[in-house]
Each structure stands twice: as structure tokens, then as C-alpha cells.
Amino acid sequence: MFPESKVTEIYCMADDFCKEFTLQQEKYMIKDMKTMHRNKPNRMSDAEIMVILILFHSGGFRCFKHYYKEYVCKHLKHLFPRQVSYNRFVELEKEVLLPMTIFIKRVLLGTCTGISFVDSTPLCVCRNQRILIHKTFEGLAERGRCSMGWFFGFKLHLIINDKGEILNFMFTPGNVDDREPLKQGRFLENIKGKLCADKGYIGQALFENLFLNGIQLVTKVKNNMRNSLMSIADKILLRKRALIDNQDSFSICNHLTDYSSEITPVGQVPAHAPHEIHAEASISYLPSPSEIAPTGQAPAHAPHITHPSLI
């Protein structure tokens, strides 16, 4: 867990962001002059709710109910004096969905180190038996298939660095191919160097397109593909994919989608951070795309693949 000084720092950042976000949001709100509303502020501010959610996903907790009732209410009473009941807090989570998503995009993203990992995970909105009667995400959620079978909902696409920091994320309908977000420049903005992925991202056209943008896609080999030479460094990097396969890597974004009805379609990405994320990844040698084939596909004219050196 974070020390109290770090928690205070995160709260100050979240509070400043929420105040600015509220001012900008009010400019585009349509006022209802016929109906009178109380507009009574909540007991807990949006910044406090956001900090509690961030601490939950950063502390290794599994059960949010146990975390809130046994840890926050008992041990963090001095930091959050205006606490509400657990049921009320679950209701207030819905109101901070949009500001917290933007806050993550603008403030909490990490910096590219030259080694990145990409993966996707399904976000089911209902059981398969209830697909025909599901109304909440009607027109947004779609049927999709993953390694665990068929599901109905959305996909969360996530990119992290070798430190486990989130670099970018995107929500798409469940029937979107895992490789589609990688074809968009906004999703891979500030991503350079090696990008490790699973076998679902293998594709000749995708490999060449990423390579022209300074990104080398590293994947394993399918059983029906010809073997190709792979450097020891790339094999070690593929073993480190457990960073993104870990459920904790997706937890903070998964928690945001529990009550979400605003899904970013393919081709549209929320606003990025105001500050520049500098990716310091230099590659000593980059052969042309014709000299390199995707991992698992040997080029017709070359007996081996020349890999750029790791920095």
C-alpha cells in the first residue's frame, strides 16, 4: 500500500482534476428549466471515491467489499472522515466512471521503456443464456470468442511496459479482432521498440505496418507454421508476458466497466494526456520489412531473421 503522503498526493491530483472537469462539463450541460432539482452534493467527493478505487487496485486486494468495510472504514477513517455505507459507495461508483476514465488517460499512464506487452480480455455483460433478453447494452455489446469460449459483451485492449505500468487501453465490442486496435495510430502513440503479444496477433500485414512505425512485433509460433530463428532475448521477453496475463493488470480497467454504458468504438480513442510521454527506445539496426518476416514465418529469400538489439 501507499504511504499516507502518497495517498494525499494522489488525492490532490484527483481533486484538482475533478474541479476542472466539473467546470468544463457544466459548459455543455443542458439545463432543465421545467423540473426543479436539489443538486445536493454527495457526502463523499468524487476525488475521494476515485482515490479509494485506485488504492484498491494498487494494494493487491481481491474482494472490494471486504476492502472497503474492513480496511477503509477502520484503518483509513482519518483520511476519509466522511465515509458512506458500502451499498451507497457502490451507487456512487457510477458517477465517477467518466471522470476516472479520463483521469487515468491523462495522469496515470506510464512511460514506454522500449519493451511493451499487449493483450485483450473479454468483459461479459451477461450470461450466454440471457443474450436475447439483455437490454442494458443493446446495440453496443456483441458476441465474441476468446480462449475461454464464447461470450457476449466487450473487449478490453491493454498495453503495458516491462514495469507493469499501463501505457494505453481501449474498449471495443466483443466481435472485434484483437489486431484491429494495433492498426490505429492513436492506440500505439508513443509506443516504440519491441511489442510482445500472443499468437492471436500474428499477421504478415500487421507486422510490416508496425515495423515501418518503429515497432517490432514479437509472438510465438503456431503449430502449423514454419519455424524461424528467434533470439534468446525475444524468448525471454515472451516468458515475461505473464505481467499482462495476470488478472491484476486488467483489474483497474475492468472495475470501471461494471456500470459503463459508454464504450469507445473502433476508430475513436478518448483524449490523451496533455503532457508528452517520451519513449526513449533506440534501435541500432532496423532492416527493411522484406528482410524480416513475422515471428514464426521465415522469409523466402533469407535463411534467418536479423533482430534489432535491445536497449
Secondary structure, DSSP 8 states (H G I E B T S, - for coil): ---HHHHHHHHHHHHHHHHHHHHHHHTT----SSS-------SS-HHHHHHHHHHHHHTT-S-HHHIIIIIIHHHSTTT--S---HHHHHHHGGGGHHHHHHHIIIII-----SEEEEEEEEEESS-GGGGGG--TTTTT-EEEEETTEEEEEEEEEEEEETTS-EEEEEEEETTS-TTTGGG-TTTTTT--EEEE--GGG--HHHHHHHHHTTEEEE----TTS------HHHHHHHHTTHHHHSHHHHHHHHHHTTT------TT------SS--------S----GGG---TT---SS-SS-------
